[in-house]
Amino acid sequence: MKTEVVAKIGSVARAEDAAKGLVHGNPVAVAIVERDPSLLPVITEAVKTAIIRRFGKQSIRVPMRAIVVQARA
């Protein structure tokens, strides 16, 4: 078995695109919509605000890491 940590830089043009991806592209979005669909844009806006505070409004670049495991049977 081989394990490796892969580091990359993620980039997105606008904070609102990042927020939509993080919220709407997450399985928790289904649970939010089931409980109260009106909360999805509220949560997306809150995430966008947090992204802007931390990374700015545009040309956002963030470090990303993944643990990749290879195994043979």
N, C-alpha and C positions, 0 to 999 in steps of 0.2 A: 504494500500500500504506500502511496506517495501523497503527502500533504504539502500544499504550497499556499502562501499568502500572496495574492495578486493585488497590487496597488495601481489605481488608475486615477485620472482626474475627470470628473464629470462636469459637463458644461451645459448651460441652458441660456437662452437669450434673455428671457424675462422672468422675474420672480413669480408672476401669476401663472406662467406655464409650469414652473416647478411645483407650485402649490397644487395645481390641478392634477398633475401627475402623481404627486404623493397622496392626495386625498382620493381622487376618483379612480386611480389605478390600484387602490389598496382594497383587499377584501372587506375591510371594516366599512367601506362606503355602502355596501349592501345592508349591513346592520343599521347604519344611520338612516338610510332611506326607509327601511321597514318601520323604524320607530317614529321618525318625523322627517319627511323629505325636505321640509323648509330649513332644516339645520345644515344640510350639505353645503349650500353657499356660505353660510355663516362660519362653518368650520374651515372651509377653503380660504375665506378671507382672513381668518385668524392665522392660518398657516402662512399665507402670503406675507402678512405683517411681520411674523417672526423671521421669515427668510430675508425680508428687506432689512430688518434690524441687524441681522447677523452678516449678510453677504452683499447687500445693496439691491438696487432695482433691476439692473441689467448686466449682461455679460457675466453671469454667475459661474464661478468655477469652484468646485468643492472636491476634496479628496474622497476617494471611495476605496474600499477594500473588500475582497472576497476570499474565503477559504475554499480552495479547490482540492478535492480529494479524488484520487484515482485508485481504483482497486481492480484486481483481476480475480475472477472466480476460479 
